[in-house]
Amino acid sequence: MINTQIFEHINQVIKEILKKSLASEELSSQEALELLKVKGKEFFALQYVADRICYEKKQNFVTFVINRNINFTNICYQRCKFCSFSLPATHTDAFLLTIEQVREKVIEAKITGCTEVCIQGGINPDLKFEFYLDILKTVKNIAPNMHTHAFSPQEVFYISKLYENSIEDTLKELKKAGLDSIPGTAAEILVDEIRKVICPNKVKASQWKEIITCAHNLGIPTTSTIMYGHIENLIDRIKHLEILREIQKETHGFTEFVPLPFVKENPILSQLENYPLHPSYGMDDLKLFCVARLFLNNYIDNIQCSWVKLGPKFAQVSLNYGVNDFSGTLMEENISKSAGAEFGEYLSPEEIVKIISEAGKKPAQRDTIYNIIKYY
Ligand code: SF4
């Protein structure tokens, strides 16, 4: 039963857009843009629709994965302006894990019941192609069933340069060594004018798209992300969503979409004179979750909140705004912490279950590709 009262006295244009969503019709970019601007009663109507269509799709379940991060090096020469995780090799806090240290972390992950290791690192000029293969083989030697969620499209691009081969052949080799899926990070905002400012040395939007599409076509699923709340505007956010939706229509390879608000405390991006920041506040975050649910609903099933970026309290609130996944336990999360995020390195499965239950949702543990492992 649709609560029609929620549509009383709201703007006619917004009402029509929301009704389209309830009827599972595809929203245009312009319509999604209108929704990103709503306030007041229209905001609550948007929340109602996002929650409702999420409920219809997921029957009130909110999932999470038991995983750990392995950031194997923070040495990186890319110098993205929003990043304070990376350091030059000469810095006293710079590190590069040995394969033996990676091994220890994988053993720890296995002991603590992780089903996934999420492996990412800086673009470190000292690395060789074989090092990346060795990381994957190490995981599979210790725990053949552990899902390796590894290497962003930026890293895949770099690995292909080390291998002196095409993206496709590189991905094939990585897959052979044990790669199961790829994080859809390094996407930031898929608009080159923005990328030129915030991450001038990263792959272009078209290259990101090419790497992701190639992975999907080889049967390697990926996540998808957006980093927002910096110098981009609402139109850029919608252009980004549009690109993700187009890719998904073609490949069906995205497992989820994860909005990541820019953590502004440390990075240089906060100090750029000609590019004022447009930080996202709570309402912006919630609207983006809702719009992602409405805009992507027919294509990407899972919308994830990042408790590391949002904080567990706000992430819990987001579960009523179209979000159906609470991400993972994320033991040892270094990247957001370096950028100034205050929230811990780890939430236990018990804490996550409590947070989800108290939001009125049904918790379930999943694997990386959204097979349910355990209901609570
Ligand atoms: S975001 Fe990634 S590629 Fe960019 S500087 Fe940081 S570690 Fe390097």
Residues whose N, C-alpha, C, O or C-beta is under 5 A from the ligand:
A	BS01	SF4	C76 Q78 R79 C80 C83 S86 G121 G122 I123
